[in-house]
């Protein structure tokens, strides 16, 4: 992803405080290059869980497909814990092909990490910021 997109994700997460913030990202599904960001209100209005607005999800899906790509994954923040999927995150992971980006706001500097979650197994993956 570009630095601009990574910065926008972190900014959205900071703006969402004290609740978790969330959104989707889309792009080229063949190589997981992020081209588009779809910010969402956290419909759960919670500092512990997140729910992407279904209307944002639908618009994002249509937009990404219209551009010849698809939804690559979801991002959300952890307001007081490290950037690692919680048991709730793992249980609610909707798509094994998605990338799950988590932004920790626990320290003085936001930490951003990405994971795959397949069959309940969490694996960290590198994020290349261009």
N, C-alpha and C positions, 0 to 999 in steps of 0.2 A: 504494500500500500504506500501511497505517497505520504510525505511528512504532513502535508496539508490535511489529508484525511485522518491521520493519527492524531494530529492536534485538535481537529474538530471533534473527534470521539472523546478525548480527554476534556475538552471545554464543555461538551454536553453533559458529561458525567459530573463535572464540578457544578454546573448550573443546576443539576438535579438534586443537590444536597438539600436537606438531610436524607432524602430518599435515594434509593438506587436509581440510576438512569439506565436507559436501554435504547436499542435501535438495531437496525439490520444493515448489512452491506452486501452489495452485489457487484457483479463483474463477469469476467471470463471464467466459466466453470471448468474449462479444460486445463487451465494453469493457475487458478485461484488468484488472479490479479484483480485487486479491488479497484473498481472504477467509480462506484457510486455509494453514497451514504444516505440512509433513510432514518432520520431521528424520530423517536417515538416518545410520547408521554408514558411514564410507568403507570399503567392502569391499576396496578396493585397499590400505588401510593404508600410504599413501604420501604423501610431501610434494610429489610431482610430478604425480600423477594422482589421479582420484577415480572411484569406482564406487558408484552408488546401490544400496542393498540391494533386490533384486527384490521381496522381500516388502513392503517399505515402498512401492515403486512400485505394486504391485497394490492394497494397502489404500488408498493415496492416490487412485488412479484410481476405485476403487469409491466411496469417500467423497465425492469431488468430484462425480461423476456423480449420486450419491444426493441431493446438495444442489442439483441442477439446473445444475451447472457442469461444469468439467473441469480437467485439469492445464494450467496456464498456462506452466509452465517449470521450470527447475532452477536452483539456486544452488550455488556452491562457492567455496572460498577459494583464493587464491594466497598462499602463506606468505612468499615472498621477492621477488615480482615485482608489477608494476602490475596493476590491475584491467582487463585486456584479454585477450580469448581467445588462448590459445596455439595453435600449429599442431595440437597434439593435441586441444584443445577444439574447434577447427573441424572436424577430421576425424571426431570422434566425436559431433558435434551430431545428435541423433536425430530432431528434428522441426522442419521449417522454420517451423511456426506458433508454436513456443515462444519464450519470452523467456529469455535466458541472463544471470543475475545473477552477477557476480563480485565478491567482497570481497577487497581487497588488505589484507594484514596487514603490509606492508613497513614502514610508517612508525609514528609514535607514535599516530596516529589512523587507524582503519580507513576505507578508501575503498570505497564501494559504487557499482557502475555496472551498467547493463543493456544488452544487445545482442540483435539478431536475427542469425541466421546462416542465410543462404539460398543454397544452391548454392555454398558456400564463401566467400561474400561477407559480411563482418562490417560491421554498421551499428550505431552507438550510438544508443540511444533514451533519452529523458528518463525519470527515475523521479520520480513525484509522491508525496511522503511526506505523508500527511494527519495 
